[in-house]
Amino acid sequence: MIMDSKLIIYSSFILLGTLISAIAQVMLKKAALKEYPSKIMEYLNPLVIIAYIIFFGSTFLSIYAYKVVPLSMGPILEATGYIYVTAFGVFIFNEKINLKKIVALIIILAGIVIYSLF
């Protein structure tokens, strides 16, 4: 199946939304690693507020993209979030990646490629 240019553009909106959502997750994790003077400041600090605003924007980006992108294709594109989050974990938080995670990422990538080709 050859994708038309409109589908490619709108699909890229979902991919972009997934990427910025992963960035927001990193921001929330960074905020969670800090100590705060009170419980309320854990939620009312700039990093957390900006992360939730980004999540909100990401949601609207996906909603807009579904004007053209078939519903069956959305979860496939959004699965790239696992790749982004893993990469951010390794490069930003120095998390270790094990064989189980590598196999899982390969399966996710294989699913995306198979869906794209067929």
N, C-alpha and C positions, 0 to 999 in steps of 0.2 A: 504494500500500500504506500503510495507516494503521498506525503503530507503536503498540503498547500501552504502557502506562505502565511496566511492568516492563522492557521492552526499552530504553526511553528512560533509565531509571535505570541499568541495567547498562552501556549505551553511554556514559553520562557517566563511569562508572568508568574506561573505557578512555581517554576524553578527558583525564580528570584524571591518569591514570597517564602519559600522553604528555606532558602539561604539566610534571609534576614531573620526568620524565626529562629534558626539555629544560633545566629549571633545574639539574639535576645536571650536564649537559653544560657549562653556563656556569660552574659551580663548578670543574669540571676544567680548563677553559680558563684561568680566573683563576689557578688553582694552577700551571698550566704556564708562565704568564708571569713567575712569581717565580723568584728565584735561591735555591738551597738549599746549605747547607754540605757536603752529601754526597748521593750517589745515593739512598741508602736513605731520606733525609728527603723526597725528591721524592714518595715513595709513602706514607710514614708521617707525614703531616701531617694536621691535623684537617680541612681542606677536602677533601682527596682521600678520606679515610675516610668522612666524612659523605656525600659525593657517591655513593660506592659503596653505602652503606647505603640512600640514596634510590633508586638504581637497583634494588636488591634489593626494596624495598617496591613500587616501580612494577611490577615483574614479577609480584609476587603479586596486585596490584590487577587486572592484566590477566587473570591466570589465573582469578581469582574472577569477573570479568565474563564470561568465556567460558562460564560455566554457562548463560547466557541468550542472549548475543550470538552469532549465527551466525558460523562461521569465515570465511565470505566477506565479512562486513561489517568484521571486525577490521582488516585492512590499510588499508581506506578511512579508518577513524577514526584509525588510527595515522599516516596520512599528514599529519595536521595538525601533527605534530612538525616538519616542514619549515617550516611557517609560523611556529611558535613560535621555532625556532632562528634563522631569518632576522630576525625582529623583535628578538630579544634581541641578535643581532649588530649590528644597526643602532643600537639604543638604548643598549646597554651598552658595546659595544666600538667604536662609531663606524665600523663597517664601511660601505663604500659598496655600494649596491645598483645593479646595472646592468640594462639592458633584458632580458638573457638570464634573470636571476633573476626579474624581474617576470613575464615570459612563463611561466616554469616554475611560479611560484606560482599564476598564473591557471589554468593547466592542472590543477594539483592541486585548486584550489577547484572548478573546473568538474566534475572527476571526482567529487568528494564530493557536489556538488549533483545531478548526474545520477544517481548511485547512490541518493541519498536519495529522489528523486522517482519513480524507476522501480524 
